[in-house]
Amino acid sequence: MTDTEQIQEQYKKMYDAMVRKDDSALSAVLDDSFVLVHMTGMRQSKAAFVRAVMDGTLNYFSARHENMPVTVSGDTAVITGQSYVAAAVFGGGRSNWRLQQRITLKKKDSAWLMTESVASTY
């Protein structure tokens, strides 16, 4: 499997873990240094993000991946994932969003781990 394919798989695994509320699977794709930057500019650490998914603050129901271009440069990479997502977040009602995440990854012991995600719409 190429680096690009591995990174795209990590992206899919992240969403699958968020939908299933699988904290160990979600934690496995995120580096300990991971930070999520929400559309509002709010920053969440790995622990806070995983906790928010598990307790339903960030509630994901489904994701259909539409575009996942990857750029690899040595042991770092960026994937700009665009997915059609059904979610209810921060107490709001369930909505469908075209959610883009620009995710930076680093290769650590032959595995690609996410270090930062900047969320927006597309």
C-alpha positions as CSV (number, residue, x, y, z in Angstrom):
1,M,0.0,0.0,0.0
2,T,1.4,3.4,-0.9
3,D,1.7,6.3,1.5
4,T,-1.2,8.0,-0.1
5,E,-3.4,5.0,0.3
6,Q,-2.3,4.6,3.9
7,I,-3.2,8.2,4.6
8,Q,-6.6,7.9,2.9
9,E,-7.3,4.8,5.0
10,Q,-6.4,6.7,8.2
11,Y,-8.9,9.4,7.2
12,K,-11.6,6.8,6.6
13,K,-10.7,5.0,9.9
14,M,-11.1,8.4,11.8
15,Y,-14.6,8.9,10.5
16,D,-15.6,5.3,11.1
17,A,-14.4,5.5,14.7
18,M,-16.3,8.8,15.2
19,V,-19.5,7.3,13.9
20,R,-19.1,4.1,16.0
21,K,-17.9,6.0,19.0
22,D,-14.8,3.8,19.2
23,D,-12.4,5.7,21.4
24,S,-9.5,3.2,21.0
25,A,-9.8,3.2,17.2
26,L,-10.1,7.0,17.1
27,S,-7.1,7.5,19.5
28,A,-5.0,5.1,17.3
29,V,-5.1,7.4,14.2
30,L,-4.3,10.6,16.3
31,D,-0.9,11.5,17.5
32,D,-0.7,12.6,21.1
33,S,0.1,16.1,19.9
34,F,-3.2,16.2,17.8
35,V,-5.2,19.4,17.8
36,L,-8.5,20.0,16.1
37,V,-9.2,23.6,15.0
38,H,-13.0,24.0,14.6
39,M,-14.7,26.3,12.1
40,T,-15.2,28.7,15.0
41,G,-11.5,28.8,15.7
42,M,-11.9,26.8,18.9
43,R,-8.9,24.4,19.5
44,Q,-9.3,20.9,21.0
45,S,-6.6,18.6,22.1
46,K,-6.7,14.9,21.3
47,A,-8.1,14.1,24.7
48,A,-10.8,16.8,24.6
49,F,-11.7,15.8,21.0
50,V,-12.0,12.1,21.8
51,R,-14.0,12.8,24.9
52,A,-16.4,15.1,23.0
53,V,-17.0,12.4,20.4
54,M,-17.5,9.7,23.1
55,D,-19.9,11.8,25.2
56,G,-22.0,13.0,22.2
57,T,-20.9,16.6,22.3
58,L,-19.7,15.9,18.8
59,N,-22.2,13.3,17.4
60,Y,-21.4,11.8,14.0
61,F,-24.0,9.6,12.2
62,S,-22.5,9.0,8.8
63,A,-19.8,10.2,6.4
64,R,-19.6,9.8,2.6
65,H,-16.1,10.7,1.4
66,E,-16.1,12.7,-1.8
67,N,-12.5,13.9,-2.2
68,M,-9.2,13.0,-0.5
69,P,-6.2,14.5,-2.2
70,V,-2.9,13.8,-0.4
71,T,0.5,15.6,-0.6
72,V,3.5,13.7,0.9
73,S,6.8,15.3,1.7
74,G,9.2,12.9,3.4
75,D,7.7,11.9,6.8
76,T,5.0,14.6,6.7
77,A,1.8,14.8,4.7
78,V,-1.4,16.7,4.2
79,I,-4.8,15.3,3.3
80,T,-7.6,17.6,2.4
81,G,-10.6,15.4,3.1
82,Q,-14.0,16.5,1.8
83,S,-16.9,14.4,3.2
84,Y,-20.7,14.7,3.2
85,V,-21.3,14.3,7.0
86,A,-24.5,13.8,9.1
87,A,-23.8,15.2,12.5
88,A,-25.2,17.0,15.6
89,V,-22.6,19.1,17.4
90,F,-22.5,21.2,20.5
91,G,-26.2,20.6,21.3
92,G,-27.5,21.5,17.9
93,G,-29.9,19.4,15.8
94,R,-28.8,16.8,13.3
95,S,-27.6,18.4,10.0
96,N,-25.9,17.3,6.9
97,W,-22.7,19.2,6.1
98,R,-20.1,19.3,3.4
99,L,-17.2,19.1,5.9
100,Q,-13.6,19.7,4.9
101,Q,-10.7,18.8,7.1
102,R,-7.2,19.8,6.2
103,I,-5.2,17.3,8.2
104,T,-1.5,17.3,8.7
105,L,0.1,13.9,9.5
106,K,3.5,12.6,10.4
107,K,5.0,9.1,9.8
108,K,6.0,7.5,13.1
109,D,7.2,3.9,13.2
110,S,5.9,3.3,9.7
111,A,2.3,4.5,10.6
112,W,0.8,7.8,9.6
113,L,-0.7,9.7,12.6
114,M,-2.8,12.9,12.5
115,T,-1.2,15.9,14.2
116,E,-3.6,18.7,13.3
117,S,-7.0,19.1,11.6
118,V,-8.4,22.4,10.5
119,A,-12.2,22.1,9.8
120,S,-14.2,24.2,7.3
121,T,-17.0,23.7,4.8
122,Y,-16.7,23.3,1.1
